[in-house]
Amino acid sequence: MRIVGLDLGTKTLGIAMSDSSLKLAFGKETYRFKDRDFDAAFDYIKDYLNAKNIKEVALGLPLHMNGSMGESANYCLDFKERLEEAGFIVHMVDERLTSVIANHVAAFLKDSAQKRKSRVDQMAATEILQTYLDQKRSSNG
């Protein structure tokens, strides 16, 4: 069994996947779509999950720093609902600072600006998924 992590933006969908032991998350890809074309992003990830026989997803929830929800959080919750209607189990993960962390990691790795931009979404998805896996492991004792 594996779990997929998702970082949904207005033009990109970062995708990460766990290892089979559910201990580590790895970036897989960034899917690009037209601005706010969440139907295209949904169709892509639904096919991706089905092709890999994945039933469980950790989806980032972009909250404001004070914990309130804005427009981004609302479209993520709509995306969650669509995934659940399609039969997937979805765990929402607070993603505050994941893009900041991903940018710092990319800078540490000395990625060029172009490469950093192309990888930051999947790195954020990796951070979202790793956060979920760590929380799940610590709650199971």
Secondary structure, DSSP 8 states (H G I E B T S, - for coil): --EEEEEE-SSEEEEEEE-TTSS-EEEEEEEE-STT-HHHHHHHHHHHHHHTT--EEEEEE-B-TTS-B-HHHHHHHHHHHHHHHTT-EEEEEE-TTHHHHHHHHHHHTT--HHHHHHHHHHHHHHHHHHHHHHHHHHHT-
